[in-house]
């Protein structure tokens, strides 16, 4: 579970080829967001480029992959 401070901290979204580990493929340009919440919202509501999937790097340096993005998005939606 993410803390409020983590959700409110800056984050970077990047698309990478499907099936690669973060940082090992040929990534897209980095898109910066003021908060992790905004980055997750963008990742879940915008179509990724063909053959790519979203990864988000948090302010603490953690990398959140596609599977975890769905979990975070669900938790942000509430009951």
Secondary structure as the mmCIF struct_conf table of DSSP 4:
data_model
#
loop_
_struct_conf.conf_type_id
_struct_conf.id
_struct_conf.beg_label_comp_id
_struct_conf.beg_label_asym_id
_struct_conf.beg_label_seq_id
_struct_conf.end_label_comp_id
_struct_conf.end_label_asym_id
_struct_conf.end_label_seq_id
HELX_RH_AL_P HELX_RH_AL_P1 UNK A 4 UNK A 8
BEND BEND1 UNK A 9 UNK A 9
STRN STRN1 UNK A 11 UNK A 17
TURN_TY1_P TURN_TY1_P1 UNK A 18 UNK A 19
BEND BEND2 UNK A 20 UNK A 20
HELX_LH_PP_P HELX_LH_PP_P1 UNK A 21 UNK A 21
TURN_TY1_P TURN_TY1_P2 UNK A 22 UNK A 23
BEND BEND3 UNK A 24 UNK A 25
STRN STRN2 UNK A 31 UNK A 33
BEND BEND4 UNK A 34 UNK A 35
HELX_RH_AL_P HELX_RH_AL_P2 UNK A 36 UNK A 45
BEND BEND5 UNK A 46 UNK A 46
HELX_LH_PP_P HELX_LH_PP_P2 UNK A 47 UNK A 49
TURN_TY1_P TURN_TY1_P3 UNK A 50 UNK A 51
STRN STRN3 UNK A 52 UNK A 58
TURN_TY1_P TURN_TY1_P4 UNK A 59 UNK A 60
BEND BEND6 UNK A 61 UNK A 61
STRN STRN4 UNK A 63 UNK A 64
HELX_RH_AL_P HELX_RH_AL_P3 UNK A 66 UNK A 77
#
